Amino acid sequence: MAVPKRRTSRSNTRHRRARWKASVPAIVRCPCPRQEAVVPHRACTACGLYKGRQVVDEP
């Protein structure tokens, strides 16, 4: 079983963890008249449009 020979230093650990930042999700506007904010590649929750066609029935 592989075991580390030496303890990882505090600076190396922090240097590695510094790149774990969360990225802001991309937001686009739905082409419907409401102009709702939608995550790309998802159907609009307000109108049910995806790529310009109706895929979900409106509530």
PDB file of N, CA, C and O in Angstrom:
ATOM      1  N   MET A   1       0.838  -1.172   0.000  1.00  0.00           N
ATOM      2  CA  MET A   1       0.000   0.000   0.000  1.00  0.00           C
ATOM      3  C   MET A   1       0.891   1.245   0.000  1.00  0.00           C
ATOM      4  O   MET A   1       1.835   1.328   0.785  1.00  0.00           O
ATOM      5  N   ALA A   2       0.600   2.203  -0.866  1.00  0.00           N
ATOM      6  CA  ALA A   2       1.431   3.396  -0.979  1.00  0.00           C
ATOM      7  C   ALA A   2       1.157   4.362   0.172  1.00  0.00           C
ATOM      8  O   ALA A   2       0.010   4.690   0.476  1.00  0.00           O
ATOM      9  N   VAL A   3       2.239   4.802   0.797  1.00  0.00           N
ATOM     10  CA  VAL A   3       2.155   5.736   1.907  1.00  0.00           C
ATOM     11  C   VAL A   3       3.130   6.872   1.633  1.00  0.00           C
ATOM     12  O   VAL A   3       4.255   6.608   1.207  1.00  0.00           O
ATOM     13  N   PRO A   4       2.744   8.137   1.863  1.00  0.00           N
ATOM     14  CA  PRO A   4       3.674   9.228   1.646  1.00  0.00           C
ATOM     15  C   PRO A   4       4.882   9.134   2.560  1.00  0.00           C
ATOM     16  O   PRO A   4       4.757   8.800   3.738  1.00  0.00           O
ATOM     17  N   LYS A   5       6.038   9.428   2.018  1.00  0.00           N
ATOM     18  CA  LYS A   5       7.263   9.337   2.811  1.00  0.00           C
ATOM     19  C   LYS A   5       7.380  10.509   3.786  1.00  0.00           C
ATOM     20  O   LYS A   5       7.858  10.347   4.909  1.00  0.00           O
ATOM     21  N   ARG A   6       6.936  11.698   3.343  1.00  0.00           N
ATOM     22  CA  ARG A   6       7.007  12.875   4.196  1.00  0.00           C
ATOM     23  C   ARG A   6       5.662  13.581   4.235  1.00  0.00           C
ATOM     24  O   ARG A   6       4.838  13.455   3.330  1.00  0.00           O
ATOM     25  N   ARG A   7       5.471  14.322   5.309  1.00  0.00           N
ATOM     26  CA  ARG A   7       4.244  15.104   5.462  1.00  0.00           C
ATOM     27  C   ARG A   7       4.243  16.240   4.438  1.00  0.00           C
ATOM     28  O   ARG A   7       5.278  16.864   4.205  1.00  0.00           O
ATOM     29  N   THR A   8       3.094  16.511   3.832  1.00  0.00           N
ATOM     30  CA  THR A   8       2.986  17.618   2.893  1.00  0.00           C
ATOM     31  C   THR A   8       3.031  18.923   3.666  1.00  0.00           C
ATOM     32  O   THR A   8       2.291  19.105   4.633  1.00  0.00           O
ATOM     33  N   SER A   9       3.897  19.830   3.239  1.00  0.00           N
ATOM     34  CA  SER A   9       4.069  21.087   3.963  1.00  0.00           C
ATOM     35  C   SER A   9       2.805  21.941   3.873  1.00  0.00           C
ATOM     36  O   SER A   9       1.967  21.755   2.991  1.00  0.00           O
ATOM     37  N   ARG A  10       2.696  22.867   4.797  1.00  0.00           N
ATOM     38  CA  ARG A  10       1.530  23.735   4.841  1.00  0.00           C
ATOM     39  C   ARG A  10       1.441  24.603   3.596  1.00  0.00           C
ATOM     40  O   ARG A  10       0.347  24.820   3.074  1.00  0.00           O
ATOM     41  N   SER A  11       2.572  25.104   3.112  1.00  0.00           N
ATOM     42  CA  SER A  11       2.563  25.963   1.925  1.00  0.00           C
ATOM     43  C   SER A  11       2.160  25.177   0.680  1.00  0.00           C
ATOM     44  O   SER A  11       1.438  25.695  -0.172  1.00  0.00           O
ATOM     45  N   ASN A  12       2.621  23.930   0.569  1.00  0.00           N
ATOM     46  CA  ASN A  12       2.221  23.122  -0.582  1.00  0.00           C
ATOM     47  C   ASN A  12       0.733  22.817  -0.548  1.00  0.00           C
ATOM     48  O   ASN A  12       0.070  22.846  -1.585  1.00  0.00           O
ATOM     49  N   THR A  13       0.205  22.527   0.626  1.00  0.00           N
ATOM     50  CA  THR A  13      -1.221  22.243   0.752  1.00  0.00           C
ATOM     51  C   THR A  13      -2.044  23.466   0.377  1.00  0.00           C
ATOM     52  O   THR A  13      -3.019  23.364  -0.367  1.00  0.00           O
ATOM     53  N   ARG A  14      -1.652  24.610   0.889  1.00  0.00           N
ATOM     54  CA  ARG A  14      -2.397  25.841   0.589  1.00  0.00           C
ATOM     55  C   ARG A  14      -2.252  26.236  -0.871  1.00  0.00           C
ATOM     56  O   ARG A  14      -3.198  26.753  -1.465  1.00  0.00           O
ATOM     57  N   HIS A  15      -1.100  26.007  -1.451  1.00  0.00           N
ATOM     58  CA  HIS A  15      -0.887  26.313  -2.863  1.00  0.00           C
ATOM     59  C   HIS A  15      -1.801  25.457  -3.736  1.00  0.00           C
ATOM     60  O   HIS A  15      -2.357  25.949  -4.718  1.00  0.00           O
ATOM     61  N   ARG A  16      -1.959  24.201  -3.392  1.00  0.00           N
ATOM     62  CA  ARG A  16      -2.827  23.302  -4.141  1.00  0.00           C
ATOM     63  C   ARG A  16      -4.296  23.701  -3.970  1.00  0.00           C
ATOM     64  O   ARG A  16      -5.055  23.692  -4.939  1.00  0.00           O
ATOM     65  N   ARG A  17      -4.694  24.045  -2.761  1.00  0.00           N
ATOM     66  CA  ARG A  17      -6.090  24.379  -2.482  1.00  0.00           C
ATOM     67  C   ARG A  17      -6.478  25.751  -3.016  1.00  0.00           C
ATOM     68  O   ARG A  17      -7.668  26.041  -3.140  1.00  0.00           O
ATOM     69  N   ALA A  18      -5.518  26.593  -3.332  1.00  0.00           N
ATOM     70  CA  ALA A  18      -5.815  27.935  -3.822  1.00  0.00           C
ATOM     71  C   ALA A  18      -6.515  27.899  -5.175  1.00  0.00           C
ATOM     72  O   ALA A  18      -7.170  28.868  -5.558  1.00  0.00           O
ATOM     73  N   ARG A  19      -6.386  26.807  -5.891  1.00  0.00           N
ATOM     74  CA  ARG A  19      -7.001  26.699  -7.216  1.00  0.00           C
ATOM     75  C   ARG A  19      -8.401  26.107  -7.159  1.00  0.00           C
ATOM     76  O   ARG A  19      -8.991  25.849  -8.208  1.00  0.00           O
ATOM     77  N   TRP A  20      -8.951  25.884  -5.969  1.00  0.00           N
ATOM     78  CA  TRP A  20     -10.265  25.268  -5.814  1.00  0.00           C
ATOM     79  C   TRP A  20     -11.402  26.266  -5.855  1.00  0.00           C
ATOM     80  O   TRP A  20     -12.496  25.958  -5.382  1.00  0.00           O
ATOM     81  N   LYS A  21     -11.188  27.442  -6.397  1.00  0.00           N
ATOM     82  CA  LYS A  21     -12.213  28.477  -6.396  1.00  0.00           C
ATOM     83  C   LYS A  21     -13.411  28.048  -7.242  1.00  0.00           C
ATOM     84  O   LYS A  21     -13.257  27.420  -8.290  1.00  0.00           O
ATOM     85  N   ALA A  22     -14.572  28.390  -6.780  1.00  0.00           N
ATOM     86  CA  ALA A  22     -15.787  28.116  -7.539  1.00  0.00           C
ATOM     87  C   ALA A  22     -15.920  29.146  -8.650  1.00  0.00           C
ATOM     88  O   ALA A  22     -15.626  30.325  -8.448  1.00  0.00           O
ATOM     89  N   SER A  23     -16.358  28.709  -9.810  1.00  0.00           N
ATOM     90  CA  SER A  23     -16.541  29.638 -10.920  1.00  0.00           C
ATOM     91  C   SER A  23     -17.996  30.106 -10.965  1.00  0.00           C
ATOM     92  O   SER A  23     -18.911  29.374 -10.585  1.00  0.00           O
ATOM     93  N   VAL A  24     -18.186  31.311 -11.427  1.00  0.00           N
ATOM     94  CA  VAL A  24     -19.521  31.883 -11.535  1.00  0.00           C
ATOM     95  C   VAL A  24     -20.232  31.229 -12.718  1.00  0.00           C
ATOM     96  O   VAL A  24     -19.665  31.183 -13.810  1.00  0.00           O
ATOM     97  N   PRO A  25     -21.458  30.720 -12.538  1.00  0.00           N
ATOM     98  CA  PRO A  25     -22.158  30.101 -13.655  1.00  0.00           C
ATOM     99  C   PRO A  25     -22.528  31.131 -14.718  1.00  0.00           C
ATOM    100  O   PRO A  25     -22.867  32.272 -14.407  1.00  0.00           O
ATOM    101  N   ALA A  26     -22.458  30.710 -15.967  1.00  0.00           N
ATOM    102  CA  ALA A  26     -22.821  31.594 -17.079  1.00  0.00           C
ATOM    103  C   ALA A  26     -24.333  31.772 -17.097  1.00  0.00           C
ATOM    104  O   ALA A  26     -25.081  30.817 -16.884  1.00  0.00           O
ATOM    105  N   ILE A  27     -24.772  32.981 -17.349  1.00  0.00           N
ATOM    106  CA  ILE A  27     -26.193  33.291 -17.401  1.00  0.00           C
ATOM    107  C   ILE A  27     -26.482  33.939 -18.749  1.00  0.00           C
ATOM    108  O   ILE A  27     -25.760  34.843 -19.171  1.00  0.00           O
ATOM    109  N   VAL A  28     -27.531  33.484 -19.428  1.00  0.00           N
ATOM    110  CA  VAL A  28     -27.964  34.082 -20.681  1.00  0.00           C
ATOM    111  C   VAL A  28     -29.427  34.483 -20.547  1.00  0.00           C
ATOM    112  O   VAL A  28     -30.119  34.036 -19.632  1.00  0.00           O
ATOM    113  N   ARG A  29     -29.883  35.309 -21.440  1.00  0.00           N
ATOM    114  CA  ARG A  29     -31.273  35.760 -21.433  1.00  0.00           C
ATOM    115  C   ARG A  29     -32.101  34.900 -22.372  1.00  0.00           C
ATOM    116  O   ARG A  29     -31.679  34.615 -23.493  1.00  0.00           O
ATOM    117  N   CYS A  30     -33.269  34.489 -21.922  1.00  0.00           N
ATOM    118  CA  CYS A  30     -34.186  33.712 -22.748  1.00  0.00           C
ATOM    119  C   CYS A  30     -34.741  34.622 -23.843  1.00  0.00           C
ATOM    120  O   CYS A  30     -35.006  35.795 -23.579  1.00  0.00           O
ATOM    121  N   PRO A  31     -34.925  34.115 -25.065  1.00  0.00           N
ATOM    122  CA  PRO A  31     -35.440  34.965 -26.143  1.00  0.00           C
ATOM    123  C   PRO A  31     -36.925  35.288 -26.017  1.00  0.00           C
ATOM    124  O   PRO A  31     -37.450  36.062 -26.817  1.00  0.00           O
ATOM    125  N   CYS A  32     -37.609  34.720 -25.040  1.00  0.00           N
ATOM    126  CA  CYS A  32     -39.036  35.011 -24.876  1.00  0.00           C
ATOM    127  C   CYS A  32     -39.223  36.469 -24.435  1.00  0.00           C
ATOM    128  O   CYS A  32     -38.257  37.112 -24.025  1.00  0.00           O
ATOM    129  N   PRO A  33     -40.434  36.992 -24.513  1.00  0.00           N
ATOM    130  CA  PRO A  33     -40.656  38.403 -24.128  1.00  0.00           C
ATOM    131  C   PRO A  33     -40.311  38.719 -22.676  1.00  0.00           C
ATOM    132  O   PRO A  33     -40.061  39.878 -22.342  1.00  0.00           O
ATOM    133  N   ARG A  34     -40.295  37.711 -21.810  1.00  0.00           N
ATOM    134  CA  ARG A  34     -40.005  37.962 -20.391  1.00  0.00           C
ATOM    135  C   ARG A  34     -38.522  38.215 -20.136  1.00  0.00           C
ATOM    136  O   ARG A  34     -38.166  38.842 -19.139  1.00  0.00           O
ATOM    137  N   GLN A  35     -37.657  37.735 -21.025  1.00  0.00           N
ATOM    138  CA  GLN A  35     -36.205  37.910 -20.891  1.00  0.00           C
ATOM    139  C   GLN A  35     -35.687  37.359 -19.556  1.00  0.00           C
ATOM    140  O   GLN A  35     -34.903  38.018 -18.873  1.00  0.00           O
ATOM    141  N   GLU A  36     -36.124  36.161 -19.193  1.00  0.00           N
ATOM    142  CA  GLU A  36     -35.689  35.536 -17.943  1.00  0.00           C
ATOM    143  C   GLU A  36     -34.228  35.105 -18.051  1.00  0.00           C
ATOM    144  O   GLU A  36     -33.752  34.766 -19.135  1.00  0.00           O
ATOM    145  N   ALA A  37     -33.525  35.120 -16.927  1.00  0.00           N
ATOM    146  CA  ALA A  37     -32.146  34.640 -16.884  1.00  0.00           C
ATOM    147  C   ALA A  37     -32.157  33.117 -16.823  1.00  0.00           C
ATOM    148  O   ALA A  37     -32.870  32.528 -16.011  1.00  0.00           O
ATOM    149  N   VAL A  38     -31.352  32.472 -17.698  1.00  0.00           N
ATOM    150  CA  VAL A  38     -31.346  31.017 -17.804  1.00  0.00           C
ATOM    151  C   VAL A  38     -29.902  30.538 -17.892  1.00  0.00           C
ATOM    152  O   VAL A  38     -29.060  31.202 -18.497  1.00  0.00           O
ATOM    153  N   VAL A  39     -29.615  29.388 -17.292  1.00  0.00           N
ATOM    154  CA  VAL A  39     -28.315  28.755 -17.437  1.00  0.00           C
ATOM    155  C   VAL A  39     -28.257  28.138 -18.834  1.00  0.00           C
ATOM    156  O   VAL A  39     -29.248  27.546 -19.262  1.00  0.00           O
ATOM    157  N   PRO A  40     -27.143  28.247 -19.567  1.00  0.00           N
ATOM    158  CA  PRO A  40     -27.074  27.695 -20.916  1.00  0.00           C
ATOM    159  C   PRO A  40     -27.339  26.187 -20.947  1.00  0.00           C
ATOM    160  O   PRO A  40     -27.034  25.480 -19.986  1.00  0.00           O
ATOM    161  N   HIS A  41     -27.895  25.711 -22.027  1.00  0.00           N
ATOM    162  CA  HIS A  41     -28.202  24.301 -22.262  1.00  0.00           C
ATOM    163  C   HIS A  41     -29.260  23.777 -21.295  1.00  0.00           C
ATOM    164  O   HIS A  41     -29.268  22.589 -20.969  1.00  0.00           O
ATOM    165  N   ARG A  42     -30.141  24.645 -20.838  1.00  0.00           N
ATOM    166  CA  ARG A  42     -31.261  24.266 -19.984  1.00  0.00           C
ATOM    167  C   ARG A  42     -32.515  24.933 -20.522  1.00  0.00           C
ATOM    168  O   ARG A  42     -32.445  26.013 -21.108  1.00  0.00           O
ATOM    169  N   ALA A  43     -33.651  24.301 -20.330  1.00  0.00           N
ATOM    170  CA  ALA A  43     -34.919  24.907 -20.735  1.00  0.00           C
ATOM    171  C   ALA A  43     -35.255  26.046 -19.776  1.00  0.00           C
ATOM    172  O   ALA A  43     -34.929  25.987 -18.590  1.00  0.00           O
ATOM    173  N   CYS A  44     -35.903  27.073 -20.294  1.00  0.00           N
ATOM    174  CA  CYS A  44     -36.311  28.209 -19.477  1.00  0.00           C
ATOM    175  C   CYS A  44     -37.408  27.755 -18.526  1.00  0.00           C
ATOM    176  O   CYS A  44     -38.378  27.127 -18.949  1.00  0.00           O
ATOM    177  N   THR A  45     -37.259  28.068 -17.250  1.00  0.00           N
ATOM    178  CA  THR A  45     -38.261  27.649 -16.274  1.00  0.00           C
ATOM    179  C   THR A  45     -39.529  28.480 -16.360  1.00  0.00           C
ATOM    180  O   THR A  45     -40.588  28.035 -15.918  1.00  0.00           O
ATOM    181  N   ALA A  46     -39.440  29.679 -16.923  1.00  0.00           N
ATOM    182  CA  ALA A  46     -40.603  30.556 -17.005  1.00  0.00           C
ATOM    183  C   ALA A  46     -41.499  30.214 -18.197  1.00  0.00           C
ATOM    184  O   ALA A  46     -42.722  30.179 -18.062  1.00  0.00           O
ATOM    185  N   CYS A  47     -40.895  29.961 -19.364  1.00  0.00           N
ATOM    186  CA  CYS A  47     -41.706  29.753 -20.564  1.00  0.00           C
ATOM    187  C   CYS A  47     -41.551  28.356 -21.169  1.00  0.00           C
ATOM    188  O   CYS A  47     -42.384  27.960 -21.984  1.00  0.00           O
ATOM    189  N   GLY A  48     -40.526  27.604 -20.803  1.00  0.00           N
ATOM    190  CA  GLY A  48     -40.350  26.249 -21.316  1.00  0.00           C
ATOM    191  C   GLY A  48     -39.679  26.171 -22.674  1.00  0.00           C
ATOM    192  O   GLY A  48     -39.741  25.128 -23.324  1.00  0.00           O
ATOM    193  N   LEU A  49     -39.038  27.244 -23.122  1.00  0.00           N
ATOM    194  CA  LEU A  49     -38.348  27.234 -24.416  1.00  0.00           C
ATOM    195  C   LEU A  49     -36.933  26.701 -24.271  1.00  0.00           C
ATOM    196  O   LEU A  49     -36.250  26.953 -23.279  1.00  0.00           O
ATOM    197  N   TYR A  50     -36.506  25.951 -25.295  1.00  0.00           N
ATOM    198  CA  TYR A  50     -35.116  25.508 -25.385  1.00  0.00           C
ATOM    199  C   TYR A  50     -34.723  25.565 -26.845  1.00  0.00           C
ATOM    200  O   TYR A  50     -35.346  24.913 -27.683  1.00  0.00           O
ATOM    201  N   LYS A  51     -33.692  26.341 -27.157  1.00  0.00           N
ATOM    202  CA  LYS A  51     -33.231  26.548 -28.535  1.00  0.00           C
ATOM    203  C   LYS A  51     -34.373  27.008 -29.442  1.00  0.00           C
ATOM    204  O   LYS A  51     -34.468  26.587 -30.595  1.00  0.00           O
ATOM    205  N   GLY A  52     -35.230  27.868 -28.915  1.00  0.00           N
ATOM    206  CA  GLY A  52     -36.292  28.460 -29.718  1.00  0.00           C
ATOM    207  C   GLY A  52     -37.525  27.599 -29.919  1.00  0.00           C
ATOM    208  O   GLY A  52     -38.431  28.001 -30.649  1.00  0.00           O
ATOM    209  N   ARG A  53     -37.594  26.434 -29.301  1.00  0.00           N
ATOM    210  CA  ARG A  53     -38.797  25.609 -29.449  1.00  0.00           C
ATOM    211  C   ARG A  53     -39.341  25.228 -28.084  1.00  0.00           C
ATOM    212  O   ARG A  53     -38.602  25.169 -27.101  1.00  0.00           O
ATOM    213  N   GLN A  54     -40.632  24.972 -28.035  1.00  0.00           N
ATOM    214  CA  GLN A  54     -41.317  24.648 -26.787  1.00  0.00           C
ATOM    215  C   GLN A  54     -41.039  23.190 -26.415  1.00  0.00           C
ATOM    216  O   GLN A  54     -41.390  22.283 -27.170  1.00  0.00           O
ATOM    217  N   VAL A  55     -40.414  22.960 -25.261  1.00  0.00           N
ATOM    218  CA  VAL A  55     -40.122  21.603 -24.834  1.00  0.00           C
ATOM    219  C   VAL A  55     -40.829  21.249 -23.532  1.00  0.00           C
ATOM    220  O   VAL A  55     -40.990  20.070 -23.217  1.00  0.00           O
ATOM    221  N   VAL A  56     -41.252  22.255 -22.775  1.00  0.00           N
ATOM    222  CA  VAL A  56     -41.966  22.031 -21.514  1.00  0.00           C
ATOM    223  C   VAL A  56     -43.253  22.840 -21.557  1.00  0.00           C
ATOM    224  O   VAL A  56     -43.251  23.992 -21.992  1.00  0.00           O
ATOM    225  N   ASP A  57     -44.350  22.245 -21.108  1.00  0.00           N
ATOM    226  CA  ASP A  57     -45.611  22.964 -21.061  1.00  0.00           C
ATOM    227  C   ASP A  57     -45.529  24.104 -20.054  1.00  0.00           C
ATOM    228  O   ASP A  57     -44.940  23.957 -18.983  1.00  0.00           O
ATOM    229  N   GLU A  58     -46.122  25.238 -20.406  1.00  0.00           N
ATOM    230  CA  GLU A  58     -46.119  26.384 -19.495  1.00  0.00           C
ATOM    231  C   GLU A  58     -47.023  26.090 -18.303  1.00  0.00           C
ATOM    232  O   GLU A  58     -48.057  25.438 -18.447  1.00  0.00           O
ATOM    233  N   PRO A  59     -46.628  26.575 -17.121  1.00  0.00           N
ATOM    234  CA  PRO A  59     -47.465  26.338 -15.932  1.00  0.00           C
ATOM    235  C   PRO A  59     -48.722  27.153 -15.926  1.00  0.00           C
ATOM    236  O   PRO A  59     -49.516  27.056 -14.991  1.00  0.00           O
TER     237      PRO A  59
END
